[in-house]
């Protein structure tokens, strides 16, 4: 039995695959483990920050998180949260 050669994934395909795996993992944490979403978010962010700090250092990681925070505050997710609408979103 011969194995088919693997076809390299594009960067977009890798991103889509990672997003799908993360989504499945979150569902397992919330539904199967009974973890509240706030705990899942805390664990994902802590894991990501630890990995980033290991790879790039704490100062660079903190700068990235500040940039992400600025983008979020500036409306990155408003299309999802509705915060840009007069009656939408949560108050800050």
C-alpha positions in Angstrom: 0.0 0.0 0.0 1.6 3.3 -1.1 0.8 6.6 0.6 -0.3 9.5 -1.5 2.1 12.4 -1.3 0.9 15.2 0.9 -0.1 18.4 -0.9 1.2 21.4 0.9 -1.5 23.7 2.3 -1.6 27.3 1.5 -1.3 29.8 4.4 -5.1 30.5 4.2 -5.8 26.7 4.3 -3.6 26.4 7.4 -5.5 29.3 9.0 -8.9 27.7 8.2 -7.7 24.4 9.6 -6.3 25.9 12.8 -9.6 27.9 13.3 -11.6 24.7 12.9 -9.4 22.8 15.4 -9.6 25.7 17.9 -13.4 25.8 17.5 -13.7 22.0 18.1 -11.5 22.3 21.2 -13.6 25.2 22.6 -16.8 23.2 22.1 -15.2 20.3 24.0 -14.1 22.5 26.8 -17.5 24.2 27.2 -19.8 21.3 26.4 -17.9 18.2 27.6 -15.8 19.7 30.4 -18.5 22.2 31.5 -16.0 25.1 31.6 -17.5 28.6 31.5 -16.5 30.6 28.3 -14.7 33.1 30.5 -12.3 30.3 31.7 -11.8 29.0 28.2 -10.9 32.6 27.0 -8.5 32.9 30.0 -6.8 29.6 29.2 -6.5 30.3 25.5 -5.0 33.8 26.0 -2.7 32.5 28.7 -1.5 29.7 26.4 -1.0 32.0 23.5 0.8 34.6 25.5 3.1 32.0 27.0 4.0 30.6 23.6 4.5 34.0 22.1 6.7 35.1 25.0 8.8 31.9 24.6 9.3 32.6 20.9 9.6 36.3 20.8 10.2 37.5 24.3 8.0 39.2 26.8 8.4 42.8 25.6 7.6 41.9 22.0 4.6 39.8 23.1 3.3 42.7 25.3 3.6 45.1 22.4 1.6 42.7 20.2 -1.1 42.4 22.9 -1.3 46.2 23.2 -1.6 46.5 19.4 -4.4 43.8 19.4 -6.1 45.6 22.2 -6.0 48.9 20.3 -7.5 47.2 17.2 -10.3 45.6 19.3 -11.1 48.9 21.0 -11.0 50.6 17.6 -13.7 48.4 16.2 -12.2 45.2 14.9 -15.2 43.1 16.1 -17.9 45.7 15.8 -19.5 43.9 12.9 -19.9 41.0 15.3 -20.7 42.9 18.5 -22.9 45.6 17.0 -21.1 48.2 19.1 -21.1 50.6 16.2 -24.9 50.7 16.1 -26.9 53.1 18.2 -28.7 50.3 20.1 -26.1 47.5 19.8 -23.3 46.0 21.8 -22.3 46.1 25.4 -21.5 49.3 27.1 -17.8 49.7 27.9 
